[in-house]
Each structure stands twice: as structure tokens, then as C-alpha cells.
Amino acid sequence: MKKLMGGAANIFTGIGRLHDLQPCRGEFKADGFAWKGEFLAMAIGNGRMAGGGIELCPDAKVDDGMLDLMVVPFLSRETLGETLRTIAQNGLGELANTVVRAKADRFEIQCD
């Protein structure tokens, strides 16, 4: 599927596995930042992209000495399905209103 669809294959695989998704519970802290709750995915990066060309930390810079955090909070099954459909149609930029983002030189993370 990856040869046929490229990076979009990851999104469609995710949609097909919605029933398997279980949230994690976590707490993320940094100077001037704290977030606690259930989430589906998180990434910390000093670069913008992950495998498959997915832009997880769009504001990250390799040379600024900072880490960028991205947390996708848990959404109800109905909301999650709609969100994934919107992402498939319009790209990851659609997550801007849902995703939690922070920038710091270090993060303290506690998760299940």
C-alpha cells in the first residue's frame, strides 16, 4: 500500500485500526508549561519531520538547542474518525486546533 499511496498509507492504516486505539495517560512539564491527560500520540523532536515525511514538529529547528513537543489528545471515537478523515483530505495541518504543542530545552514526562 505504501508504494501505491505514499505517506497517505499511514493515515488509511490508522483509520482501519480505529477500534484498536487505546489512550495513554501522561503528564508533560517544562518551564512555563504543563499538560496532563489522555493522549493517542506524542512526539518530541529537534527536527520537523518523522519517517514517511510526516511533519510532527513543524516549528522545530535542529540548531536552536530546543526540543518541540507535540501531543495528540485522546478524542472520542466519533471525533477521532472525523478528525482522521479531515487529515486524510487536507493534511496534518488540520490538527492545529487539537494538538498540544510546546517548546523547551527539556521536558519531564510521566506516562503509563
Beta strands, then each sheet from edge to edge (+ up, - down):
strand 1: 24-30
strand 2: 33-45
strand 3: 49-50
strand 4: 54-55
strand 5: 67-73
strand 6: 100-104
strand 7: 108-111
sheet 1: 6+ 5- 2+ 1- 7+
sheet 2: 3+ 4-
end
